[in-house]
Amino acid sequence: MSRPFPSRNFPPSNNFTRVNNKIRAREVRVIGEDGQQLGIITLNDALAMARNKGVDLVEIAAAATPPVCRLVDFGKFRYEQAKKDKEAKKHQHANRVKEIQLSANIDPHDFSVKLTHAIDFLCEEMKVKVTLRFRGREMAHQEFGFQKVRDFVKDLTPFGHPESPPKLIGKGINVMLSPLPRNKRAKNPNQTPVSADEGPDAEPTPIPNNGKAERIPTDATQNGAFSQNPFAELDIASNRT
């Protein structure tokens, strides 16, 4: 059984932007290069206006009635749009939260490992939620848990700052840390720096003898004998009669 053809009247993709003659509307609301509203005019008049100014007519709000278009150079428009998308993605990445769980009697090695993870998260523009859970009779000595959390936050001072002091919520201590700005944040010590010899500006090691392998003279060559003696491997003693 044959299937009907899909409809061609599907909405355009979000990444698709109509420009100039690709705009499908009789009238458009035009915004000038300086951001001022130029009113609703016909598409032909808007195209003529863009042509006289040496710019493009870019549709920025296709769902509006009538569609909103802007007089701007399309290359500049794409650059500004990519910059906005990058900033939005960075802001979305900064809103991600990673949780680090501690305990009141945590081992020093485990403490350093979790500290390393927290530094990595903060250097990647992520927030870090530090949680310490009390178990059993540990609730009777909450000061040890608060001390562990304070030590953890103190070691993260060059990379992030707490949004509020550590608080006891239920049977645990919680504190949220936000990353410092890049210009105020220390470099991640867990990333291995690239040495000068391995960097892109490193000078190549010179090869002697114009790229040819250097021949090391033997004792026979230094004494004036042949460097490649065809009789050197013969056993003269065994051939004697």
Secondary structure, DSSP 8 states (H G I E B T S, - for coil): -------S-----TT---BGGG---SEEEEE-TTS-EEEEEEHHHHHHHHHHHT-EEEEEETTSSS-EEEEE-HHHHHHHHHHHHHHHHHHHHHT-EEEEEEETT--HHHHHHHHHHHHHHHHTT-EEEEEEE--GGGGGGHHHHHHHHHHHHHHTTTTEEESS--EEETTEEEEEEEE--TTTS---TTS----TTTSTT------TGGGS------HHHHTTS-SS-TTTT--TGGG--
